Amino acid sequence: MSEHRSKSTAKPRHRRRKTALAVGVPLALTAAGSLAYGTDLGLFGADAQARASAATAAAPAWATASADGFASVDALGQNGTYGGRDGKTVTVKTLADLEKYATAAEPYVIVVAATITMDPVGKEIKVQSNKTIVGSGTSGHIVGGGFFLGQGVHNVIIRNLTIRDAYQGVWNDKEHDFDAIQMDGAHHVWIDHNDLRHMADGLIDSRKDTTYLTVSWNKLSQENKAFGIGWTENTTADITIHHNWIRETEQRNPSTDNVAHAHLYNNFLEDVAGTDIKSSYGNYSRGKTNMLLENSYFQGLTNPVVRDATATLVQRGNVFSGTTGKNESGGTGAAWDPRTYYAYTLDKAADVPALLKAGVGPRTSIGTTAAGTASTTAAAATTLTVAADGSGQYRTVQAAVDAVPANNPSRVVISVKPGAYREVVKVPANKPHVTIQGSGASRKDTTIVYGNAAGMTKPDGSGTYGTPGSATVSVQSDDSQVRNLTVTNDFDESKHQDIAGQAVALLTQADRIVLDGVIVNGDQDTLELETAAKDKLGRVYIADSYITGNVDFVFGRATVVVDKSVITLKKRWNGTSAGYVTAPSTPSGRKGILINRSTVNGDVTAGSFHLGRNWHPGGDTTVDPQTTVRGTTLSAAIKSTPWSDMGGFSWKEDRFAEYQNTGAGAGSASGDRPQLTAAQAADQEVADWLGDWTPTAS
C-alpha cells in the first residue's frame, strides 16, 4: 500500500510515570535466568473452557497488568495503558462474540479460548477503546483476519494471541490489505506476546500518527512486510519496540517513518540461510525519525540498519552476525534518553537470541509483577531444600521426595541447590503436585545423573531393570513438574555391548506433567513418556528445553507437546550417524507426539536421521502411533524420507505428518513426506493436544 502523508501538527506534551508499572517480560523466562511461569492464565483452563461462550467472570489478577515503554506514559488524557481492567471479563469462542465485545463501548477483558476464523477472509474487527484481548493459554487463534484500531481509539491491549493465515497466494501482495493488527490514529496501545504470521500485505501497521505504542515479546514471521510505521508527514509519534523476534520477513522490519521518538531495543532479527525468503533490509529510520537502537541482535540480514539522510539513528551495543550491506547511523536530530519518559532494563545483546526464542509469543500462562519480573505461583507452596553439602534440609533429592506426605493436596517444591546428584529419583503415584526444581541461575547448574540400562541386572538379583526401570528420574504422580535442571543417563553403551542398551534419563507415567527449562541427556530411549495405564490419559507439556539422543529418544504412548525446544541428535557409541527422533505408541483415538516451534539439529552426518518410526509394542495392532512436526527448523541431518517402519508395521498406516517446517532438512509434500493442509493443521495445535488443561506453575 502507498504511504499517505498529511499536514504537520504540533507534538502533544506528555508526562513521565513516577513509578514503574507491571511490564511486559518473558512469561517463562526472565533476564536473570528464572524459569518460573506466571500463573495468571492458568485461571482460564478447564474451568473457563467449561463455561458457556462469552460467559462473564471476575477479573483475574493479570487483567490489571499495564504496559511498559511509551504505552505507559501519561498523555492525551490517558494515564498509561491498562486495557479493559475496569470492565467485565468475558470468554469468547466464536467470531460473533469476539466482535460483539471488541466493538462495544464498555471496557472488557476478552479472553479468546478457541480458534476463531474470520468471515469473510481479511475481516478486521474494529476494536473500540478500553479493551484487553488476550488468548487463553496457547488456544487463542485468529485465522484469516485481524484487528483494526481507528482514529482516537485508545487504551487497548492485544496479548497472547496467534493471528495467522490470511495469505492470498501473492508474496508482495498489493491488492489485499489483510493485516494482523492495523492502527490508524490510535494511541496508548500495547501489543505483547503474540505470534503474528502468514498474512496478506503485512503483520503490523502503525499509521497516521498512532502514538504511545509499545510492541513487545512478539514473534513476527513468514511475511513479506513485518511492521510498517508512518503514512503521515507529521513527526509526533512515540513508539517503543522491544524483545521481538522478527524472522523470515523481507521488509519493514520495521520501517519507521516520521516518528519523533522510536526506541528499539533487545530485538532479534533473523534471516535464515538456505530459505526462499531473503531480507532486503532490517531496521529502517525513515523521513524525520529520531531512532535509538540498543542491544539488538542481527543474524544474516542484508542491510541490517539503514537510515534516510533526513533521519537520525543512534546505535548502542548491537550485535551483527553474518550480515552484509548497509549498517548506518548518524543524523542531526536532538539526542534523547528514553528514561526521561519511562524506566527500562537492557538485556545483553549476546543473550537476546536464546532469550527471545524461549520467551516470545503466546504462553500457556502469563503474568508480571509490579517490578516487571515473572510471577511464580498464585498460592503459597511448601518448599523443601536439597543440598549435597548438607546446607539444605536433605542431602538427596529422593530423601526430599520421601518426605512429601502421601496424597498431598497442594504444590510441594523440592528446590535443589547447584551440584551433581548421583542418584535414582522416583516420585510415586500417591504423591501428586510435586515440583523438582533447580535453584541455580542455569539449568546446567543442577544435574541428577545415573547410569542404569535395560539389560543390567538389579543389585538384588531379581532380574534386569527393563527400559522403564532404567530411568534416572521417574515421575508417576499427576500434576508434577521438573524445572530448571539437567537429567542424565550416562550409561556407556560402548562398554556394554553384551546387554540391552536402552537407558532412560527421564520417565513420566502420569497426567498433566510439565517439563520446563530442562536438559534431558541420553543416547537410546532418553525420554520415555507413558501413561499410568493404557486406558489412562497422560499429557506432558515440554517447553524451553533440550533433549539429546540418537535412537527412539522421545517415545511412548503419552500425549506430548514439545514446544519451543531444541532436539539434539547424537552419534552412536561407535561414531556412526543413524537414528530416530520419535517412536510413538499412541493408543487409538488419542493424540501422540507434537513437536512445535522447535529446532532439530546436531553434529551428525547429513541425511542420517529419521523424524520417527511407529512403535507397536509387542506387535499390538490396536495402537495408532502419531507424530506431528510443525513450525520447526530441521537441520540437514534429517532424511528426505523422514519416517520409517518398525516391527513389521508400515508407518503409512499410522499418523505421521509435517506442517510448515523450515531449514535444510525440510521438504515438500510427497507420498513419503505427508504435509498437513491448513485445515488439518488447525486441528493439530497445542491446545488440541492439551485439551482442558492449561499448564501453570501452581
N, C-alpha and C positions, 0 to 999 in steps of 0.2 A: 504494500500500500504506500502511497506517497505521503510525505510529511507536510502537513499543513501548518503554516505559521501565521500568527495574528499579532496585533499591536502589543507593544511593551506596556507593562504596568509596574507600579512601584511594588517593591518587595514588602510583604507584611512583617510585622515585628513578632518575635516570639520570646518566650522565657525559658530558661533552663530549669529543669526539675531540681528541687532541693534535695530530694532523697532518691536513692536507687529503687526502681520498681522491679517486680519479678520480670525476668528477661528470658529471651529465647536461648536455650543451651541445648547441647546434645542430650537426647532424652534417655539414652542408655550409657552415656559416657561423658564425663566432664573433662576439662583440660588437665586436671590433676591426675587423671587416670582412673577415677572411680568408675565402677561398672554397675552401680546401683540404678535400677529403674525407678522412675516416678511411678506412683500407683494410681494416679487420678483416673485415667481412662479405664482402669480396672472396674470402676463403678458401672461401666457400660458393657458388661459381659453377658452372661446368661440371663441375669435378671432383666437387663434393659431390653435384650432382644426378645424376651418373652412378652414384653408389653405390646399393646396394640400399636400400630404405626401412628407416629406423631403424638404419642401419649406425653402428658406433661409430667415433670419430675422436679424435685428440689434441685437447685443448682449445686453441682459438685464443687469441690474446692478449686479445681483448676479453672472454673468459669470466671474466677476473679483475676486470672493471670493478665498482666498488662505487657505491652510491647516494650522493647528497648529501642535504641537508636533514635532517629528523628521522629519516629512514630510516637515516642514517649514525651515529646516536647509539648508544652502548653502554648497553644497559638490558635488563632482564628476562632476563639471562643470555645475550643475543645481542650480539655485537660488530659492529655495523653490519649492512649488507645486501649480500651478495655472491652470493646465489643458489646455483646448483649448481656453482660453480667447482671444488670439491673432488671432483667426480664425473666420470663419463664424459660425453663429448659424443656425442649421437645426432642423426641427421637423420630426420625423420618426414614422411610424405606421406599418411598415412591416419589416420582417426579412431581406429582400433584401436590403432595405435602411439602416437599422441599421448596417449590415455587411459592406456595401459599405463605409460608413463614418467612422466607427470604425477602419477599416483596412487601411484607406487612409494615405498617407504620410503627408498630410497637417494637421494643427491643426483645430479642430472643437469642438464646443459646440453642443452636440447631445441631443435633448430633446425627450424622449420617451413618446409618448402621447397615447399609446394603450397597450393592452395585445398582446405580441409577443411570439408565440410558436416556439421553436427551432425544426428544422427538419434537420437531424434525432434527436431523443431524445438523450440528452447528449452532443450535439454540444456545443463547447466553442469557441466563436468568438475571434480571435486573434487580440486583441486591439494593436494598434501602439501608439507611443509616442504623447504627446501633445493633449490629448483628455479629455473633460469633458462629461460624460454620465450621464444624470440626468433625473429623472422622472418628468413629468408634473403633479403637484399635486399628488394625490394618484393613478393616472391612469396608471403609467408606470410599467408594469409587464413583467418579462421574465420568461417563463414557459418551463420547461423541459431541461434546459441547463444554460449556464452562459458565463463567460468571462475568457480568458487566456492572461496573460501578460508575454511574454518571455524574454530571456536574453537581457539585455540592454534597454528594454522598460522603459520609464521614463516620469514623469510629467503627470500622469493620475489621474483623479478624477472620482469616481463612487459614485453617490449620489442620494438619494431619490427614490430608486427603490425597488420593491418587486421581488425577484428572488426565484423561488419556483418549487417544484413538479417535480423533476427528479427521484424520488424514484422508485426503481425497485422491491420492494417487499421483499428485504432481509435487515434486520436491520443492521448487521455488514457486509456490502457489500464490498467484496474484489475483485470482478470481474469488477464492473463498477466504473470508476473514473469520476463521473459526479458532479463536484463541482460547487458552485455558482461563486466563484472567485478563480482562481489559479494563482500564481505568481512564476516564475522560473527565478531568477536572475534579477528581475526588481528593480528599485529604484525611490524614490520620488512618492509615491502612497498614495492617501487619499481615504478611504472607509468610507462614512459618511451617517447616517440617512437612512439606508436600512433595509428591512425586509427580512432575509435570512432563508429559512426553507425547510425541507422535500426534501432534495436532495439525491443523491446516492453516498456514501462514506464520504463526508464532506461538510462543508459550505465554509470555507476559508482555503486555503493552502498557506502559505508563505514559499517558498522553495529556496534552492540553493543560499543562500546569498542575498536574497531580503532584501533591507535596505531602510532607510529613509521612513518608512511606518508609517502612522497613521490610526488607526481604531477607529471610534468614533460614538456614538449615534446610534448604530445598535441594532436590535433585532435578536438574533440567537436562533432558536428553532426547535423542532421536528426532531432531528437528532442524530445519534449515535456519530459522531465526529463533534465538533463545529469548532475548529480553530487549525490547526496544523502548527507549525513553526519549520523548521530545514532542514533535508535532506542534511546535509553538516558537514564536520569536521572543517570547518573554524569557527572562532569566531569573526565576523566582523560586523554583522547586528546591526542596531539601530532601535528600534521599540517602538512606543507609542500606548497603548491600553486604552482608557478611555470612560466612560459613555456608556457602552454596557450592555444590558440585555440579559444574557445567561440563557435560561430557558428550562428545559426538554431536556437536552442533556446528553449523558452518559460519554463521554471522550473528551480529547483535548479541555479544557475549559479556556484558551488554554494550550496546551503542547508546551513549549518554549525551544527549544534545540539549544545550542551553539549560543546564542545571546549576543553580547558584552554589550549592554545596553538595558534592557527591562523595560520600565516604564509602570506599570499597576496601574490605579487609578480610583476611583469612578465607578467601575463596580458592577453590581448586578448579582450574580449567584444564581439561584433558582432551587431547586429540590422539586417539589410539591408532598406532601404526597398523597398516595392513587392512583397514576397513575402507568402505566406499565413501565415507564422509571425511572431508578434508576441510579444516578451518581456513577461512580467508582472513580473519583477524580475531583478536581476543578482546580485551578491554579497550574501548574507544572513547576518548574525550573529544566531543564534537562541539561546534559552534562556540559559545562563550562559557562552556562548562568549566568549573573550577573543581578538579578532582584530586582527592587524596587516596592513594593506593598503597595499602600496607600489608605486609606479611602474607601475601598470597603466593600460590604455587602454580606455575605454568608448565605443563608437561606436553611436549611435542607440538605446540602451537606454531602456526605460521603467523608472523606479525603479532606477537603476543600483546604488545601495548603500543597504541598509536594515538596521536592527537592531531587536531586541526591547528593551523597556525594561530588561529584566534582563541584557542582553548588553553587552559592551564592544567598541568598534570604533575603532581609531586609523587615520587616513588620512595618508599622506605621498606627495606628488609624483605623484598620479594625474592623468590627462588625461580630460576628458569632452567629447565632440564630438557634438552633436545629440541629447543625452539630455534626458529630461523626467521629472518626478515626483521622488520621494524620493532624496536624496543625503545620507546621515546619517553621523554619527559621535558619539562620546561614550561615557559609561558610567563606572562606578566601579571597574572591575577594576584590579588592580595592573599598573603598567607593566612591560613585559618586553622584553628585547633578544634576538633570535634568535642573535646572535653569542655569547651565553652557552652555546649548545648546539652551533653549527656555524658554519663560515665560509661567506660567500656574497658575490657581487658583483652590484649592481644595474645593469641597462641603463637608459638614458634612456627615459622613458615615451614620448616622441615617436618613438623608433625602434622601439617594440615591434611595431606592425602589420607593417611591412616585414620585420623580423627573424623574426617568427613565421610569416608567410606563406611565407618561404623555408625555414624550419628545422624546423617541426613535422612530426609524422607519420613513417611509415616512410621510410627512406632506402636507396639502393642500397648504401651502405657505411656503417659505423658504427664510431666509435672515439673514445676520450678519452685524454688523458694524465693523469698524476698531478696536474698543475697545473690540470686542468679545461679545457684548450683542445683544439680538434680536432686529432687527429693527422694527419700528412700521409702520406708514403709509408712502406711497411714496409721497403723496401730503399733503400739509398743510390742517388741518381740523379746523373748528370753534369749540371752546371748551366753554361750559357753565358749571359753577361750582355750586354745590348744597351742602349746609351745614346746618344742623338743628340748629346750634348755631349762624347762621347769618354771619359767616365768608366767605360765598360764595356769588355768585350773586343771588341765590334763596334759600329759606328755604325748599322747597318741590321739589320732582322730577317732579311732574305734572306741577308745575309752569315753570320749565325749558322746558318741552315738549311744553307747550303752547307758549313759546317764540320762538320756531322754526318756521321760515316762511313756509307758505303753499307751496307745490311743490318745496321745496328746492332742488337745483341740485347737491349738494355735501355733503360730510360727515359732520355731526354735532355730536360732542362727548359731552354727558352730564356726566361730571365727578362728582361722588357722594362721598363725604367725609365719612369716617367711622362713623357709628351710626345706630340706628334703626329708620326707616321712616315708621310710621304707616299711610298708605295711599293707595288708589287705583290709579294705574297709567295706562293711556291709550294713546298709540301712534296711532293717527288716520291714515287712509289710505292715506291722502293727505300730509303726512309728511314723505317721504322716507329718506333713508340714515341716520337714527338716531342710534347712539350707546349709550346705558346706561351702564356706566362702573364704578365699584367701584374703588376708588383711594387708598384703603388700601393695605397693603402688603399681605393680605389674603382675599380670597373670603368670609370668615366668618366675616370680619370687617364691611361690609356694608350690611344691611338687609332691604328689603322692605317687609312689612308684613301687612296683613289684614285678616278678618275672615268672609267673606260672604259665603253663601251656596245657592244652587239652590232653596231650598224651602223657603228662607227668603223673607219676604215682603219688597219691596223697601220703603225707607223713605217717598216718595210722595204718597204711597198707590196705585200705578199704576199696581201692580201685583208683582209676585215674580221675583227674579233675573234670574232663569233658570241656566243651567250649564255654558254656556259661560259667562253669566253676573256675575258669582260669582268670576271671576278671579281677583287676586290681581294685576297682571300686564298683560295687553293685548297689543300685537303688531300687528297692522293691516296694516302696511306700508311695502312695498317691500324694500329689501336691508338694513334691520335694524338688530341690534345686541344687545345682552346683554352679558356683560363680568364681571368676577371677583367680583361677589356679590351673595347674597342669596335672593331668592324669596320664601316667605312662605305664606300659607293659614293656619291660626291657629284655624279655626272653630272647636269647641269641640262637636263632634258628640254625646258623651255620655250625654250631657246636652240638646240635641235637637233631641230626637228620634221621635218627632211628625212631623218633616218636612223632605223633601228630603235632604240627606246629601252630595250630590256631591259638592265638594268645590275645585275649580281650583286655583292653585297657579299661573301658567303661561300659557297664551293662545297665540298662533300665528295664524294669518289668512292672510298670505301673502306669497310671494315667495322670495327665497334667504335670508333666515333668519339664522343667526349664533348665537348659544348659546355656549359660550366658557368659561370654568373655573367657572361655576356657580354651586350653590346648589339650587335645587328646592324641597321644602318640602311640604308634604301634606299627606292626607290619601286616600280617594277615589277621583279619577279623578284629580290627582295632575297636570299633564302636558297634556294640550289639544292642538293638533297640527292639524290645519284645513287649508283650503284654502279660498280665498275671495269668491268663489262660487264653486258649484260642478263641473262646466266645466272649472275652472281655475286651473293652476298648482301651487302648493305650496311646495317648497323644504326647508327643515330645516336641518342644519348640527350642531350636538351637539358634542362637544369634551371636554375631560378632565373635566367632570362634574359629579355631584352626583344627583341622582333622588331618592326620597323616597316616599313610599306609600303602599297601600295594595289592592285596588280594581280598576282594569282598569286604572291604574295611568299613563300609556303612551298610549294615544288613539287619534283617529281622522282619517281624510281622507288624510292628507298631506303625501308627500313623505319625509321620515325621515331617517337620519343616526344618530345613537347613537354610537359614536366612542371613544374607549379608555376611557370609563367612568365606574362609579360604580352605579349599581341599587340596592338600599337597601330596603328589604322587611320589613314591619312593621306589628305588631299585630293589630287586630281590636280594636275598642273602648272598647270592653268587655274583652279583653285579649286573645281572641281566635286567632288562626293562620289559615287563609284561604284567598286566594285571587288570582288575575290575574294580571300579569305584563302589558300586552298589550291588547288593544281592537281596532284593526284597522277597519276602514270602507272605505277601499280603493276603489275608482272608478275603474271600469273595464278598463284594458289596461294601468293602472298606477302602479308605484312601491309604496309599502306600507311602513312598518317599518323594518329597517335593524339595528340589534344590532350587532356590530362588535368589536372584540378585547376588550371586556369589562368584567365586573365581576357582577354577580348577587348573592347577599348574604343577610344576615340579621338574627337577633336574633328571629327566629320563629321556629315552630315545623318542623321536617324533613318531607318531602313529603306532604307539606300543600299548596304549591303554583303552579298554572299553569303559563306557559310562556305566554299564551294568549288565547283569545277567539274571535270569529268572530262577529263583530257588524254590523248588517244590520239595520240602523236607520229607525224606523217606518215600519219595515218589507220590506225595499227596496230590491227587488230581482235583481237590476241591478248592485249592488256593488260586488266587488270581493276581500274581505279582505286579506291582506298579512302581515305576519311577518316572517322574516328570522333571525335566531340567529346563528352566526358563529364565530369561533375562540374565544369563550367566556368561562370564567370559571363559572360553575354553582355549587352552594352550594347544600348540601343535602336537602335544603328546597324545591327544585323543584321536582314535581311529576314524577314518571316514565312514566306516560302518560301525557305529559305536555300541551296538547291542549284541549280545551273544546268547546262544542256547546254553542250557545247563541240565545235566542229568537226563538227557533224552527228551526234554521238553523244548518246543520251539518258542522263542521269545515272541514271535509274531502272533502267537495265540494268547499272549498276555498283554499287559498295558505298559508300553514304553513310548515316550514321545518327548519332543523338544518344542520350544517356542522362543523365538527372537533372541537366540544366543548370539554371541559375538566372539571375535578372536580367531586365531589361525586354525583352531580345531573345530570351528563351527562349520556347518554345511547346509545345503539346500535340501528341500524335501525330495525324498525318493522312496522306493519300496523298502530300502534298507535303512531309511532315516526318516521316520514319521515326524511331521511337524503339525502342531495343533493349528486349527483355524482360529480366527479371532473369537468366534462364538464359543468354540470349545475351551479356549484359554480363559474366557470369562467365568467358566465354571471350575477352573483349576487355579484359584487364587489361594493365598494363605488362609483367608477366612473360611474357605470351603474345607480346608484340612482341619482347622481348629474347631469349627462348629460353634457351639455355645460357650466356648472357653476363651477368655481373654487373659493371656499370661500377665501377671503382675509380680511384684516383689513380696506382696503380703500373703 
